[in-house]
Amino acid sequence: MNANENSVVPDRRSDTIRGIAWMLLSIAGLTVVVLSGRALKVDMDPLQLLFWRALVGLIIISAVIAPRGFHTVRTRRLGLHIVRNLIHLAAQFGIYYAFIVVPLAEVTAVEYTIPAMTALIAAVFLGEKVGIHRWVGMAMSFVGVLFVVRPGFAEVPPEMFVMFGGALCFAINNVMIKAMTRTESAETMVFNMNLIQLVIAVGPALYVWTHPEWHHVPWILGLGAAGLMTHYAMTRALALADTSVCFPLDFLRLPFIALGAWLLWGETFSPWAVLGAAIIFGGQYYAVWKETRGKREA
């Protein structure tokens, strides 16, 4: 190995370490979002949670963009932005609504099916190639969901179906984001997301409005600020490290969220949810690992 090769290896290791750090920050942010939503849903309707998340997010992103001018986030695809954000709002509502009766650990477990559904939808509508390993991962995700829900062995609450609808909307949203990033910058996507969702959510939020008290403020700020941080940190992580490195870390969300829910509210969860989440995660990790290995060997 020559001197140039010696300098490349440490650089790659440094990027991987920084990527892992950003991914852990993203996981922490998403954990705060989920716990904030769970804390607020006791006093506020999910429709109002969508309003607060969009408002806080818009204030923060506007403060970042303002020094350079808002002309940097103009778009010629406003109609597509509106459609995407309607779907994204439906996705968030489905997950927030599920918090009412479904333990947070089980909500998180079901969310692990989103990558599989995203890949399937992208294959149908974007023509992306889905290899045999990805299909195996999807099949394992379906089996994992059966362990979480256990139809026929336990009563399935209606909120569970709303949660699955939310997960499906998240998958559709992911595919739309991938298609739109061909012409739209990340800042344009995030700014328009918060602006459009605020405009859409304000009416329904006022209809179910509950006046916030001071003890709600930390959770409201956490809902909005951590949501922005999550998206930014994950983008940085994937830019620095391989997906096969970042993706397994996402599984830490389950124990973190379950621990937080237990410490804050004494919330417990079924061991079947853990087993189902492990199967879902295992299927997704298998697919990513095999595809990454195939690309390296090619």
C-alpha positions as CSV (number, residue, x, y, z in Angstrom):
1,M,0.0,0.0,0.0
2,N,1.5,3.3,-1.0
3,A,1.3,6.7,0.8
4,N,-1.8,7.8,-1.2
5,E,-3.7,4.6,-0.3
6,N,-2.7,5.1,3.4
7,S,-4.3,8.6,3.4
8,V,-7.5,7.4,1.7
9,V,-8.3,4.7,4.3
10,P,-8.2,7.0,7.4
11,D,-10.4,9.5,5.5
12,R,-13.0,6.8,4.8
13,R,-12.9,5.7,8.4
14,S,-13.3,9.3,9.5
15,D,-16.3,9.8,7.2
16,T,-17.9,6.6,8.5
17,I,-17.5,7.6,12.1
18,R,-19.0,11.0,11.4
19,G,-21.8,9.4,9.4
20,I,-22.6,7.1,12.4
21,A,-22.6,10.2,14.7
22,W,-25.1,12.0,12.4
23,M,-27.2,8.9,12.2
24,L,-27.3,8.6,16.0
25,L,-28.4,12.3,16.2
26,S,-31.1,11.5,13.7
27,I,-32.4,8.6,15.8
28,A,-32.3,10.8,18.9
29,G,-34.3,13.5,17.0
30,L,-36.9,11.0,15.8
31,T,-37.2,9.6,19.3
32,V,-38.0,13.1,20.6
33,V,-40.6,13.6,17.9
34,V,-42.4,10.4,18.8
35,L,-42.3,11.0,22.6
36,S,-43.4,14.6,22.1
37,G,-46.4,13.5,20.0
38,R,-47.2,10.9,22.7
39,A,-47.0,13.5,25.5
40,L,-49.2,16.1,23.7
41,K,-51.9,13.7,22.4
42,V,-53.2,13.5,26.0
43,D,-54.5,17.1,25.7
44,M,-54.4,17.8,21.9
45,D,-56.0,16.3,18.8
46,P,-53.6,14.9,16.2
47,L,-54.8,17.6,13.8
48,Q,-53.4,20.2,16.2
49,L,-50.1,18.4,16.5
50,L,-49.7,18.6,12.7
51,F,-50.2,22.4,13.0
52,W,-47.6,22.9,15.8
53,R,-45.0,20.7,14.0
54,A,-45.4,22.7,10.8
55,L,-45.4,26.1,12.5
56,V,-42.2,25.5,14.6
57,G,-40.5,23.9,11.6
58,L,-41.4,26.9,9.3
59,I,-40.0,29.4,11.8
60,I,-36.7,27.6,12.1
61,I,-36.2,26.9,8.4
62,S,-37.2,30.5,7.6
63,A,-34.6,31.8,10.0
64,V,-32.0,29.8,8.2
65,I,-33.0,30.8,4.7
66,A,-33.8,34.5,5.4
67,P,-30.1,35.8,5.2
68,R,-29.8,34.5,1.7
69,G,-33.3,35.4,0.5
70,F,-36.4,33.4,0.0
71,H,-36.0,33.4,-3.8
72,T,-33.7,30.4,-3.2
73,V,-36.7,28.2,-2.3
74,R,-39.1,29.2,-5.1
75,T,-40.6,26.3,-7.0
76,R,-42.3,25.8,-10.4
77,R,-43.9,22.5,-9.2
78,L,-46.3,23.9,-6.5
79,G,-49.1,21.5,-7.5
80,L,-46.8,18.5,-6.9
81,H,-45.6,19.9,-3.6
82,I,-49.3,20.3,-2.5
83,V,-50.1,16.7,-3.4
84,R,-47.0,15.4,-1.7
85,N,-47.7,17.3,1.5
86,L,-51.4,16.2,1.6
87,I,-50.1,12.6,1.5
88,H,-47.4,13.4,4.1
89,L,-50.0,15.0,6.4
90,A,-52.1,11.9,6.1
91,A,-49.1,9.8,7.0
92,Q,-48.3,11.8,10.1
93,F,-52.0,11.8,11.2
94,G,-52.1,8.0,10.9
95,I,-49.1,7.6,13.2
96,Y,-50.2,10.3,15.7
97,Y,-53.7,8.9,15.8
98,A,-52.3,5.4,16.5
99,F,-50.6,6.8,19.7
100,I,-54.1,6.8,21.3
101,V,-54.2,3.1,22.0
102,V,-51.2,1.4,20.3
103,P,-48.0,1.2,22.4
104,L,-45.2,3.3,21.0
105,A,-42.9,0.2,20.6
106,E,-45.5,-1.4,18.3
107,V,-46.0,1.8,16.3
108,T,-42.2,1.9,15.7
109,A,-42.2,-1.8,14.8
110,V,-44.8,-1.2,12.1
111,E,-42.8,1.8,10.8
112,Y,-40.0,-0.6,9.9
113,T,-42.2,-1.8,7.0
114,I,-42.0,1.6,5.3
115,P,-38.7,0.9,3.4
116,A,-40.1,-2.3,1.9
117,M,-43.3,-0.6,0.8
118,T,-41.3,2.3,-0.6
119,A,-39.2,-0.1,-2.7
120,L,-42.3,-1.8,-4.0
121,I,-44.0,1.5,-5.0
122,A,-40.8,2.8,-6.6
123,A,-40.6,-0.3,-8.7
124,V,-44.2,0.1,-9.9
125,F,-44.2,3.9,-10.5
126,L,-40.6,4.8,-11.1
127,G,-39.5,1.7,-12.9
128,E,-36.7,1.0,-10.3
129,K,-35.3,-2.5,-10.5
130,V,-36.1,-4.7,-7.4
131,G,-33.8,-7.7,-7.0
132,I,-34.6,-11.0,-5.5
133,H,-33.0,-10.0,-2.2
134,R,-35.3,-7.0,-1.9
135,W,-38.4,-9.2,-2.5
136,V,-37.1,-11.6,0.2
137,G,-36.8,-8.6,2.6
138,M,-40.4,-7.5,1.8
139,A,-41.7,-11.0,2.5
140,M,-39.9,-11.1,5.8
141,S,-41.4,-7.6,6.7
142,F,-44.9,-9.0,6.0
143,V,-44.2,-12.0,8.3
144,G,-42.9,-9.6,11.0
145,V,-46.0,-7.5,10.8
146,L,-48.1,-10.6,11.4
147,F,-46.1,-11.2,14.7
148,V,-46.8,-7.6,15.7
149,V,-50.5,-7.6,14.9
150,R,-51.2,-11.4,15.5
151,P,-54.6,-11.4,13.7
152,G,-56.8,-14.2,15.1
153,F,-54.8,-14.4,18.3
154,A,-55.4,-10.9,19.6
155,E,-58.0,-8.2,19.0
156,V,-56.8,-5.8,16.4
157,P,-57.9,-2.2,17.3
158,P,-59.1,0.0,14.5
159,E,-56.3,2.4,15.2
160,M,-53.9,-0.3,14.0
161,F,-55.4,-0.1,10.5
162,V,-55.1,3.7,10.6
163,M,-51.4,3.2,11.5
164,F,-50.9,0.9,8.6
165,G,-52.5,3.5,6.3
166,G,-50.1,6.1,7.7
167,A,-47.1,3.8,7.0
168,L,-48.4,3.3,3.4
169,C,-48.7,7.1,3.0
170,F,-45.1,7.5,4.3
171,A,-43.9,5.1,1.6
172,I,-45.8,7.0,-1.1
173,N,-44.3,10.2,0.2
174,N,-40.8,8.8,0.1
175,V,-41.2,7.8,-3.6
176,M,-42.5,11.3,-4.4
177,I,-39.6,12.9,-2.6
178,K,-37.2,10.8,-4.6
179,A,-38.8,11.8,-7.9
180,M,-39.0,15.5,-6.9
181,T,-35.4,15.8,-5.8
182,R,-34.4,15.6,-9.5
183,T,-35.4,19.2,-9.9
184,E,-35.9,20.5,-6.3
185,S,-33.3,21.3,-3.7
186,A,-33.5,19.9,-0.1
187,E,-34.1,23.4,1.2
188,T,-36.9,24.0,-1.3
189,M,-38.5,20.7,-0.3
190,V,-38.3,21.4,3.5
191,F,-39.5,25.0,3.3
192,N,-42.4,24.3,1.1
193,M,-43.3,21.2,3.2
194,N,-43.7,23.3,6.4
195,L,-45.4,26.2,4.6
196,I,-47.9,24.1,2.8
197,Q,-48.6,21.8,5.7
198,L,-49.2,24.9,8.0
199,V,-51.7,26.4,5.6
200,I,-53.6,23.1,5.2
201,A,-53.5,22.2,9.0
202,V,-54.5,25.6,10.4
203,G,-58.2,25.2,9.7
204,P,-58.6,21.6,11.1
205,A,-56.4,22.6,14.1
206,L,-58.6,25.6,14.9
207,Y,-61.7,23.3,14.8
208,V,-60.3,21.0,17.5
209,W,-58.2,23.7,19.2
210,T,-57.0,23.3,22.8
211,H,-55.2,26.3,24.2
212,P,-51.7,25.3,25.0
213,E,-50.3,25.7,28.5
214,W,-46.8,26.3,29.6
215,H,-46.1,22.6,30.3
216,H,-46.9,21.9,26.6
217,V,-44.3,24.3,25.3
218,P,-41.2,22.0,25.6
219,W,-43.1,19.2,23.8
220,I,-44.3,21.5,21.1
221,L,-40.8,22.8,20.5
222,G,-39.5,19.2,20.5
223,L,-42.0,18.2,18.0
224,G,-41.0,20.8,15.5
225,A,-37.3,21.3,16.1
226,A,-36.5,17.6,16.4
227,G,-38.4,16.9,13.2
228,L,-36.2,19.3,11.3
229,M,-33.1,18.0,12.9
230,T,-34.0,14.4,12.1
231,H,-34.3,15.1,8.3
232,Y,-31.0,17.1,8.2
233,A,-29.0,14.6,10.3
234,M,-30.1,11.6,8.3
235,T,-29.2,13.4,5.0
236,R,-25.7,14.1,6.4
237,A,-25.3,10.6,7.6
238,L,-26.1,9.0,4.3
239,A,-23.8,11.4,2.5
240,L,-20.9,10.3,4.7
241,A,-21.4,6.6,5.3
242,D,-22.8,3.6,3.4
243,T,-26.5,2.7,3.8
244,S,-25.4,-0.7,5.1
245,V,-23.7,1.1,8.0
246,C,-26.4,3.6,8.8
247,F,-29.5,1.5,8.4
248,P,-28.8,-1.1,11.2
249,L,-28.5,1.8,13.7
250,D,-32.1,2.8,13.0
251,F,-33.2,-0.3,14.9
252,L,-32.0,1.6,18.1
253,R,-35.2,3.6,17.8
254,L,-37.2,0.7,19.1
255,P,-35.5,0.3,22.5
256,F,-35.0,4.1,22.9
257,I,-38.7,4.8,22.3
258,A,-39.8,1.9,24.4
259,L,-37.5,2.9,27.3
260,G,-38.7,6.5,27.1
261,A,-42.4,5.5,27.0
262,W,-41.8,3.2,30.0
263,L,-39.9,5.9,32.1
264,L,-42.4,8.7,31.3
265,W,-45.7,6.9,31.3
266,G,-45.1,3.3,32.5
267,E,-46.1,2.1,29.1
268,T,-45.4,-1.6,28.4
269,F,-45.3,-3.6,25.1
270,S,-45.8,-7.1,24.0
271,P,-42.7,-9.3,23.4
272,W,-44.4,-10.2,20.1
273,A,-43.8,-6.6,19.0
274,V,-40.1,-7.0,19.7
275,L,-39.9,-10.3,17.8
276,G,-41.9,-8.9,14.9
277,A,-39.7,-5.8,14.7
278,A,-36.6,-8.0,14.7
279,I,-37.9,-10.0,11.8
280,I,-38.9,-6.8,9.9
281,F,-35.5,-5.3,10.5
282,G,-33.7,-8.5,9.7
283,G,-35.4,-8.7,6.3
284,Q,-34.6,-5.1,5.5
285,Y,-31.0,-5.4,6.6
286,Y,-30.6,-8.6,4.6
287,A,-31.8,-6.8,1.5
288,V,-29.5,-3.8,2.0
289,W,-26.5,-5.9,2.9
290,K,-26.9,-8.2,-0.1
291,E,-27.4,-5.4,-2.6
292,T,-24.5,-3.4,-1.2
293,R,-22.2,-6.5,-1.3
294,G,-23.3,-7.1,-4.9
295,K,-22.4,-3.6,-6.0
296,R,-19.0,-3.8,-4.4
297,E,-18.3,-7.1,-6.1
298,A,-19.5,-5.8,-9.5
